[in-house]
Amino acid sequence: VDVVCLDKTGTLTEGGMNVAEVRPLDDRLPIHDALGALGTSDPRPNASLQAIVDACPAPEGWPVTDVAAFSSARKWSGASFSGHGTWLLGAPDVLLPDGHPVLADVDELGAQGLRVLLLATADTLGDDAGAAAHPAALVVLEQRMRPDAAKTLRYFAGQDVATKVISGDNALSVGAVAAKLGLAGAEHPVDARKLPQDRAELARALEDDTVFGRVTPQQKRAMVGALQSQGHTVAMTGDGVNDVLALKDADIGVAMGSGSGASRAVAQIVLLDNSFATLPSVVAEGRRVIGNIERVANLFLTKTVYALLLSLLTGVAGVVFPFLPRHLTLVGSLTIGFPAFVLALAPNTERAREGFVPRVLRFAIPAGAVAAFATFLCYWLARLNDGSNLDQDRTSAVITLFLVATWILAIVARPYRWWKIVLIAAMVAAFLLTLYVPFLADFFALHPQDQGNNGTAVGIAAVGAALLELGWRVSGWVERKQDRTDDARSEGHSNE
């Protein structure tokens, strides 16, 4: 994952809200009674309406005759009451025309991170009811930010994971909340109603900006698709029905446990504790699993390559196979088995990349070939030595294979930490003990008495290690150069 798209409500802020102020715009209207009646008219109130229900008790004598549930597309809800007319509650910048004087107050409140709703009267509950709405009051809601949100955003920034806040709320309000949490780029929030429809242009806008308000469910889905079209792996978090489309299309959909049933149904991950702070551990776990699988695959596939090549070489040369089963058990355990177990459990923050199989093959085939040819050369030269027997010749081959395989392990274990150095040193120490402690050497059929063979084994292993190191450095240089070329090409396409 290299991009995380966040819905503000329920992710950066807690699900609940408080009514901070009700600012009347027309003192002739029964504002508090209307708010209480609207709150009880919806059997499934959202967080905003629930806050109003808690602050404004339901009045008597307001029977409901018709209800328009909240819609993410139109950004308002409403109800008609017998004897009290029709009332709407929704986004001020949707219910009021551009340039209306009330919108200046809305922007001022939104810039403080407050959520502002407009209570208005209307003639009907049709889709065009907002066009003739008469403003009655501003309802100012205070949003409770999650205490762990700022730390989580800092974690993503430190891991080179881009964060995009896409919310249906007012852009200024969303930007103010994101700015309080220290999100870079939050000082320039974008109203999604002004975003282009073209996917390529939308992708460029997403690359340039971070915070987007007044985003419709369809736009959230389009944003995820636009980011994916640029090669990004996108995680989407949300808790509402309006997030379902984006959650479904994202590479990883993350829903809150307290969110809507629809969002939980389509998400790949559900945070049962409703904690945004869980996401870093989710990302870290994914990176650990993928990165460590690649490390372990490098070790095991290298063994497969050198075992196959050694079998072919000894068969073609017509010589006795250089190892007994116990030899391969010893070398495999110390250079692959136990180290792979430890490395598989180790933390790994490296970002997952495409091309898993080609990378493993590019490493394992050359490394396995070096190990096989170095081991066979040592064994061949030892067999030409009339002063040594087959057991001693096999021992020299074991020494060469162990040293080369240990260097392969040392390459795979990079970057080094103190415990990795201890791990490699412990494997070398265990091999030396096995080689020179008599009862262990007898058990593994090791006979290191011929010092000439031993010196040859170490020398050939040193050459093999040098070749491995050279190949690793050249491969890294080529890969970095290719990455720079790809980045330059992508930047060129983005600027076209």
C-alpha positions as CSV (number, residue, x, y, z in Angstrom):
1,V,0.0,0.0,0.0
2,D,1.4,3.4,-1.0
3,V,-1.8,5.5,-0.8
4,V,-4.4,5.5,2.0
5,C,-7.7,7.3,1.4
6,L,-9.4,8.4,4.6
7,D,-13.0,9.5,5.2
8,K,-12.9,12.2,7.9
9,T,-16.0,11.2,9.9
10,G,-15.4,8.1,12.0
11,T,-11.7,7.8,10.9
12,L,-9.9,11.0,11.8
13,T,-12.8,12.0,14.1
14,E,-14.8,9.9,16.4
15,G,-18.3,8.9,15.3
16,G,-20.1,11.1,17.8
17,M,-20.6,14.8,17.8
18,N,-21.8,17.6,20.1
19,V,-24.0,20.5,19.3
20,A,-21.8,23.5,20.1
21,E,-24.3,26.2,19.0
22,V,-27.6,26.8,17.3
23,R,-27.4,30.2,15.6
24,P,-30.9,31.5,14.6
25,L,-31.3,33.3,11.3
26,D,-35.0,33.9,11.6
27,D,-36.3,34.5,15.2
28,R,-39.9,34.1,14.1
29,L,-39.5,30.3,13.6
30,P,-39.7,27.5,16.2
31,I,-36.1,26.4,15.6
32,H,-35.5,24.1,18.6
33,D,-38.8,22.4,18.1
34,A,-38.1,21.9,14.4
35,L,-34.7,20.4,15.2
36,G,-36.2,18.0,17.8
37,A,-38.9,16.9,15.4
38,L,-36.4,16.3,12.6
39,G,-34.3,14.3,14.9
40,T,-37.1,11.9,15.8
41,S,-38.4,11.7,12.2
42,D,-35.5,9.5,11.1
43,P,-35.5,5.9,12.6
44,R,-31.8,5.5,11.8
45,P,-30.2,8.9,12.5
46,N,-26.6,9.5,11.4
47,A,-24.0,11.0,13.8
48,S,-25.0,14.6,13.1
49,L,-28.7,13.9,13.6
50,Q,-28.0,11.9,16.7
51,A,-26.2,14.9,18.2
52,I,-29.2,17.1,17.5
53,V,-31.5,14.5,19.1
54,D,-29.4,14.6,22.2
55,A,-29.5,18.4,22.4
56,C,-33.1,19.1,21.3
57,P,-35.9,17.0,22.8
58,A,-38.8,16.0,20.6
59,P,-41.7,18.5,20.8
60,E,-45.3,17.5,21.1
61,G,-47.8,18.2,18.4
62,W,-45.5,17.7,15.4
63,P,-46.9,14.6,13.6
64,V,-44.8,13.6,10.6
65,T,-46.6,13.4,7.2
66,D,-43.6,12.8,4.9
67,V,-39.9,12.1,5.3
68,A,-36.9,12.5,3.0
69,A,-34.0,10.5,4.4
70,F,-30.5,11.9,4.2
71,S,-28.8,11.3,0.8
72,S,-25.0,11.6,0.2
73,A,-25.9,12.8,-3.3
74,R,-28.1,15.7,-2.4
75,K,-26.5,16.4,1.0
76,W,-29.7,17.1,3.0
77,S,-32.6,15.4,4.7
78,G,-36.0,16.7,5.6
79,A,-39.5,16.0,6.8
80,S,-43.0,17.5,6.5
81,F,-45.1,18.0,9.7
82,S,-48.9,18.5,10.0
83,G,-49.5,22.1,10.8
84,H,-45.8,23.1,10.8
85,G,-44.7,22.9,7.2
86,T,-41.6,21.3,5.6
87,W,-38.2,21.5,7.1
88,L,-34.8,20.7,5.7
89,L,-31.4,20.0,7.3
90,G,-28.3,19.8,5.3
91,A,-25.2,21.4,3.8
92,P,-25.4,25.2,3.7
93,D,-23.4,25.5,0.5
94,V,-25.9,23.1,-1.2
95,L,-29.1,24.5,0.1
96,L,-28.1,28.2,-0.4
97,P,-27.1,29.8,-3.7
98,D,-23.5,31.0,-4.2
99,G,-22.8,34.4,-2.7
100,H,-25.5,34.1,0.0
101,P,-24.3,36.2,3.0
102,V,-24.9,33.3,5.4
103,L,-22.1,31.3,3.6
104,A,-19.5,33.7,4.9
105,D,-20.4,32.7,8.4
106,V,-20.3,29.0,7.4
107,D,-16.8,29.3,6.0
108,E,-15.6,31.1,9.1
109,L,-16.9,28.3,11.3
110,G,-15.7,25.6,9.0
111,A,-12.2,27.0,9.0
112,Q,-12.2,26.3,12.8
113,G,-12.8,22.6,12.2
114,L,-16.5,22.8,13.1
115,R,-19.2,21.1,11.1
116,V,-22.1,23.4,10.1
117,L,-25.6,22.4,9.0
118,L,-28.3,24.6,7.8
119,L,-31.9,24.3,9.1
120,A,-34.3,25.7,6.5
121,T,-37.9,25.7,5.6
122,A,-39.2,24.7,2.1
123,D,-42.4,24.2,0.2
124,T,-42.0,20.5,-0.7
125,L,-39.6,17.5,-0.1
126,G,-38.9,17.1,-3.8
127,D,-35.4,16.8,-5.2
128,D,-35.5,20.5,-6.0
129,A,-36.6,21.5,-2.5
130,G,-33.3,23.0,-1.7
131,A,-33.6,25.5,-4.5
132,A,-36.3,27.4,-2.7
133,A,-35.1,26.9,0.9
134,H,-35.5,29.7,3.4
135,P,-32.7,29.7,6.0
136,A,-33.8,29.4,9.6
137,A,-30.7,28.6,11.6
138,L,-27.1,27.4,11.6
139,V,-26.4,24.2,13.6
140,V,-22.8,24.1,14.7
141,L,-21.5,20.7,15.6
142,E,-18.2,20.1,17.4
143,Q,-16.3,17.0,16.1
144,R,-14.2,15.0,18.5
145,M,-10.9,14.1,16.9
146,R,-9.4,10.7,17.6
147,P,-6.5,11.1,20.1
148,D,-4.4,8.7,18.1
149,A,-5.1,10.1,14.6
150,A,-2.1,12.5,14.5
151,K,0.3,9.8,15.5
152,T,-1.1,7.5,12.8
153,L,-0.8,10.1,10.1
154,R,2.8,10.7,11.2
155,Y,3.5,7.0,10.9
156,F,2.2,6.9,7.3
157,A,4.3,9.9,6.4
158,G,7.4,8.3,7.8
159,Q,6.6,5.1,5.8
160,D,6.3,7.1,2.5
161,V,2.6,6.3,2.3
162,A,0.6,9.2,0.9
163,T,-2.6,10.1,2.8
164,K,-5.7,11.5,1.0
165,V,-8.6,12.8,3.0
166,I,-11.8,12.5,1.0
167,S,-15.0,13.5,2.8
168,G,-18.5,14.6,2.0
169,D,-18.3,17.5,4.5
170,N,-17.4,21.1,3.7
171,A,-13.9,21.3,2.3
172,L,-12.8,24.1,4.8
173,S,-14.0,22.1,7.7
174,V,-12.2,18.9,6.5
175,G,-9.1,20.9,5.9
176,A,-9.2,22.5,9.4
177,V,-9.5,19.1,11.0
178,A,-6.7,17.6,9.0
179,A,-4.5,20.7,9.7
180,K,-5.1,20.2,13.5
181,L,-3.8,16.7,13.1
182,G,-0.6,17.9,11.3
183,L,-1.4,16.5,7.8
184,A,0.8,18.1,5.2
185,G,-1.1,19.9,2.5
186,A,-4.2,20.3,4.6
187,E,-4.0,24.1,4.3
188,H,-5.2,23.9,0.7
189,P,-8.5,21.9,0.8
190,V,-10.3,21.3,-2.5
191,D,-14.0,21.3,-3.1
192,A,-14.6,18.1,-5.1
193,R,-17.5,19.8,-7.0
194,K,-14.8,21.6,-8.9
195,L,-12.7,18.5,-9.8
196,P,-12.5,17.4,-13.4
197,Q,-14.4,14.3,-14.7
198,D,-11.6,13.0,-16.8
199,R,-9.7,10.2,-15.0
200,A,-6.2,11.4,-16.1
201,E,-6.9,15.0,-15.0
202,L,-8.4,13.7,-11.7
203,A,-5.3,11.7,-11.1
204,R,-3.1,14.8,-11.5
205,A,-5.3,16.7,-9.1
206,L,-5.0,13.8,-6.6
207,E,-1.2,13.9,-6.9
208,D,-1.1,17.6,-6.2
209,D,-3.6,17.9,-3.4
210,T,-4.3,16.1,-0.1
211,V,-7.7,17.1,1.3
212,F,-11.0,17.0,-0.6
213,G,-14.4,18.0,0.7
214,R,-18.0,17.7,-0.7
215,V,-17.0,14.4,-2.3
216,T,-19.9,12.2,-3.5
217,P,-19.9,8.4,-3.3
218,Q,-19.3,8.2,-7.0
219,Q,-16.4,10.6,-6.8
220,K,-14.8,8.6,-4.0
221,R,-15.0,5.6,-6.3
222,A,-13.5,7.6,-9.2
223,M,-10.7,8.8,-7.0
224,V,-9.7,5.3,-6.0
225,G,-9.8,4.3,-9.7
226,A,-7.7,7.3,-10.7
227,L,-5.0,6.6,-8.2
228,Q,-4.9,2.9,-9.2
229,S,-4.6,3.9,-12.9
230,Q,-1.3,5.6,-11.9
231,G,0.1,2.4,-10.5
232,H,-0.7,3.1,-6.8
233,T,-1.9,0.4,-4.4
234,V,-4.8,2.0,-2.6
235,A,-6.3,1.4,0.8
236,M,-9.6,3.0,1.6
237,T,-11.1,3.5,5.1
238,G,-14.7,4.4,5.9
239,D,-17.7,3.6,8.0
240,G,-20.7,4.8,6.1
241,V,-22.9,3.7,3.2
242,N,-21.5,6.5,1.1
243,D,-18.0,4.8,1.4
244,V,-19.2,1.4,0.1
245,L,-18.3,2.0,-3.6
246,A,-14.8,3.1,-2.9
247,L,-14.3,0.4,-0.3
248,K,-15.3,-2.2,-2.8
249,D,-13.0,-0.9,-5.6
250,A,-9.9,-0.3,-3.4
251,D,-7.1,-2.8,-3.2
252,I,-7.7,-3.0,0.5
253,G,-11.0,-1.8,2.0
254,V,-10.9,-1.0,5.7
255,A,-14.2,-0.5,7.6
256,M,-14.8,0.4,11.2
257,G,-16.5,-2.2,13.4
258,S,-19.2,0.4,14.4
259,G,-19.8,1.4,10.8
260,S,-22.7,0.5,8.6
261,G,-23.4,-3.2,7.8
262,A,-22.9,-2.5,4.1
263,S,-19.4,-1.0,4.6
264,R,-18.4,-4.0,6.8
265,A,-19.7,-6.4,4.2
266,V,-17.6,-5.1,1.3
267,A,-14.4,-4.4,3.3
268,Q,-11.5,-6.8,3.4
269,I,-10.5,-5.7,6.9
270,V,-12.9,-4.6,9.7
271,L,-11.4,-2.8,12.7
272,L,-13.4,-4.3,15.5
273,D,-11.9,-1.9,18.1
274,N,-12.9,1.1,15.9
275,S,-9.3,2.4,16.3
276,F,-7.7,4.2,13.5
277,A,-4.4,3.5,15.3
278,T,-4.7,-0.1,14.3
279,L,-3.9,0.7,10.7
280,P,-0.1,1.1,11.2
281,S,0.1,-2.4,12.6
282,V,-2.0,-3.7,9.7
283,V,0.4,-2.1,7.2
284,A,3.4,-3.3,9.1
285,E,2.1,-6.9,9.3
286,G,1.4,-6.9,5.5
287,R,4.9,-5.6,4.8
288,R,6.5,-8.1,7.2
289,V,4.7,-11.0,5.6
290,I,5.4,-10.1,2.0
291,G,9.0,-9.0,2.6
292,N,9.9,-11.9,4.7
293,I,8.3,-14.4,2.3
294,E,10.6,-13.0,-0.4
295,R,13.6,-13.4,1.8
296,V,12.8,-17.0,2.7
297,A,12.0,-17.8,-0.9
298,N,15.4,-16.5,-1.9
299,L,17.0,-19.0,0.5
300,F,15.0,-22.0,-0.4
301,L,15.0,-21.5,-4.1
302,T,18.8,-21.0,-4.0
303,K,19.1,-24.4,-2.4
304,T,16.9,-26.0,-5.1
305,V,19.1,-24.5,-7.8
306,Y,22.5,-25.6,-6.3
307,A,21.1,-29.1,-5.4
308,L,19.9,-29.5,-9.0
309,L,23.2,-28.2,-10.6
310,L,25.3,-30.4,-8.3
311,S,23.4,-33.4,-9.3
312,L,23.9,-32.6,-13.0
313,L,27.6,-31.8,-12.6
314,T,28.4,-35.0,-10.7
315,G,26.3,-37.1,-13.1
316,V,28.1,-35.6,-16.1
317,A,31.5,-35.9,-14.5
318,G,30.8,-39.5,-13.4
319,V,32.0,-38.9,-9.8
320,V,30.5,-39.9,-6.5
321,F,28.0,-37.4,-5.2
322,P,29.9,-35.1,-2.8
323,F,27.4,-35.2,0.1
324,L,25.8,-37.7,2.4
325,P,22.2,-36.9,3.5
326,R,23.5,-35.8,6.9
327,H,25.8,-33.3,5.3
328,L,22.9,-31.6,3.5
329,T,20.9,-31.7,6.7
330,L,23.7,-29.8,8.5
331,V,24.2,-27.2,5.9
332,G,20.5,-26.7,5.2
333,S,19.7,-26.3,8.9
334,L,22.4,-23.8,9.6
335,T,22.1,-21.7,6.4
336,I,18.4,-22.0,5.6
337,G,16.1,-23.8,8.1
338,F,16.8,-22.0,11.4
339,P,17.7,-18.6,9.9
340,A,14.6,-18.7,7.6
341,F,12.4,-19.3,10.7
342,V,13.9,-16.3,12.5
343,L,13.8,-14.0,9.5
344,A,10.2,-14.9,8.7
345,L,9.2,-13.6,12.2
346,A,11.3,-10.4,12.0
347,P,9.9,-6.9,11.5
348,N,10.1,-5.7,7.9
349,T,9.1,-2.1,6.9
350,E,10.1,-2.4,3.3
351,R,7.3,-1.5,0.9
352,A,6.0,-4.4,-1.1
353,R,6.8,-4.1,-4.8
354,E,5.6,-5.8,-8.0
355,G,7.7,-8.5,-9.6
356,F,8.1,-11.0,-6.7
357,V,8.8,-14.0,-8.9
358,P,11.3,-12.3,-11.3
359,R,13.2,-10.8,-8.4
360,V,13.5,-14.2,-6.6
361,L,14.6,-15.9,-9.8
362,R,17.2,-13.2,-10.5
363,F,18.7,-13.7,-7.1
364,A,18.3,-17.5,-6.7
365,I,19.5,-18.7,-10.1
366,P,22.9,-16.9,-10.1
367,A,23.4,-17.5,-6.3
368,G,22.6,-21.2,-6.7
369,A,24.9,-21.5,-9.7
370,V,27.8,-19.9,-7.8
371,A,27.3,-22.2,-4.9
372,A,27.1,-25.3,-7.1
373,F,30.1,-24.5,-9.2
374,A,32.2,-23.4,-6.3
375,T,31.3,-26.6,-4.4
376,F,31.9,-28.9,-7.3
377,L,35.3,-27.2,-8.2
378,C,36.5,-27.7,-4.6
379,Y,35.3,-31.3,-4.6
380,W,36.9,-32.0,-8.0
381,L,40.2,-30.6,-6.9
382,A,40.1,-32.5,-3.6
383,R,39.5,-35.7,-5.6
384,L,42.6,-35.0,-7.6
385,N,44.6,-35.0,-4.3
386,D,46.0,-38.4,-3.8
387,G,46.8,-37.7,-0.2
388,S,43.1,-37.5,0.9
389,N,40.3,-40.0,1.0
390,L,36.6,-39.7,0.0
391,D,35.5,-38.6,3.5
392,Q,38.0,-35.8,3.6
393,D,37.1,-34.7,0.0
394,R,33.4,-34.6,1.0
395,T,34.3,-32.6,4.1
396,S,36.0,-29.9,2.0
397,A,32.9,-29.7,-0.3
398,V,30.8,-29.3,2.8
399,I,33.0,-26.4,4.0
400,T,32.8,-24.7,0.7
401,L,29.0,-25.0,0.4
402,F,28.5,-23.9,4.0
403,L,30.6,-20.7,3.5
404,V,29.1,-19.8,0.2
405,A,25.5,-20.5,1.6
406,T,26.3,-18.4,4.7
407,W,27.3,-15.5,2.5
408,I,24.0,-15.9,0.6
409,L,22.3,-15.7,4.0
410,A,24.3,-12.6,4.8
411,I,23.0,-10.9,1.6
412,V,19.4,-11.9,2.2
413,A,19.5,-10.7,5.8
414,R,20.4,-7.1,4.8
415,P,19.9,-4.4,6.0
416,Y,21.7,-5.6,9.1
417,R,20.5,-5.3,12.7
418,W,22.5,-6.4,15.7
419,W,20.4,-9.6,16.0
420,K,21.0,-10.5,12.4
421,I,24.7,-10.3,12.9
422,V,24.3,-12.5,16.1
423,L,22.2,-14.9,14.1
424,I,24.8,-15.3,11.3
425,A,27.7,-15.5,13.8
426,A,25.8,-18.2,15.8
427,M,25.4,-20.3,12.6
428,V,29.1,-20.1,11.9
429,A,30.0,-21.0,15.5
430,A,27.6,-23.9,15.4
431,F,29.2,-25.2,12.2
432,L,32.8,-24.8,13.6
433,L,31.7,-26.7,16.7
434,T,30.2,-29.5,14.6
435,L,33.4,-29.6,12.5
436,Y,35.9,-29.8,15.3
437,V,34.1,-31.4,18.3
438,P,34.8,-35.1,17.8
439,F,31.5,-36.7,18.6
440,L,29.6,-34.1,16.5
441,A,32.0,-34.5,13.6
442,D,31.6,-38.3,13.8
443,F,27.8,-38.0,13.8
444,F,27.8,-35.8,10.7
445,A,30.6,-37.8,9.0
446,L,33.0,-34.8,8.9
447,H,36.7,-35.4,8.6
448,P,38.7,-32.1,8.4
449,Q,42.1,-33.6,8.9
450,D,43.5,-32.6,5.4
451,Q,44.6,-29.0,5.9
452,G,45.3,-28.6,2.2
453,N,41.8,-29.5,1.2
454,N,40.5,-27.2,3.9
455,G,42.5,-24.3,2.7
456,T,41.3,-24.9,-0.9
457,A,37.7,-25.0,0.3
458,V,38.1,-21.7,2.1
459,G,39.8,-20.0,-0.8
460,I,37.2,-21.2,-3.4
461,A,34.4,-20.1,-1.0
462,A,36.0,-16.7,-0.7
463,V,36.0,-16.3,-4.5
464,G,32.4,-17.5,-4.6
465,A,31.4,-14.9,-1.9
466,A,33.2,-12.2,-3.8
467,L,31.2,-13.1,-7.0
468,L,28.0,-13.1,-5.0
469,E,28.8,-9.7,-3.5
470,L,29.7,-8.2,-6.9
471,G,26.5,-9.6,-8.5
472,W,24.3,-8.3,-5.6
473,R,25.8,-4.8,-5.9
474,V,25.5,-4.7,-9.7
475,S,21.9,-6.0,-9.5
476,G,21.1,-3.3,-7.0
477,W,22.7,-0.6,-9.2
478,V,20.7,-1.7,-12.2
479,E,17.5,-1.9,-10.2
480,R,17.9,1.6,-8.8
481,K,18.7,3.0,-12.3
482,Q,15.6,1.3,-13.6
483,D,13.5,2.8,-10.8
484,R,14.8,6.3,-11.6
485,T,14.0,5.8,-15.3
486,D,10.4,4.6,-14.5
487,D,9.9,7.5,-12.1
488,A,11.1,10.0,-14.7
489,R,8.8,8.4,-17.3
490,S,5.8,8.5,-15.0
491,E,6.5,12.1,-14.1
492,G,6.7,12.9,-17.8
493,H,3.4,11.3,-18.5
494,S,1.8,13.2,-15.6
495,N,3.0,16.5,-16.9
496,E,1.6,15.9,-20.4
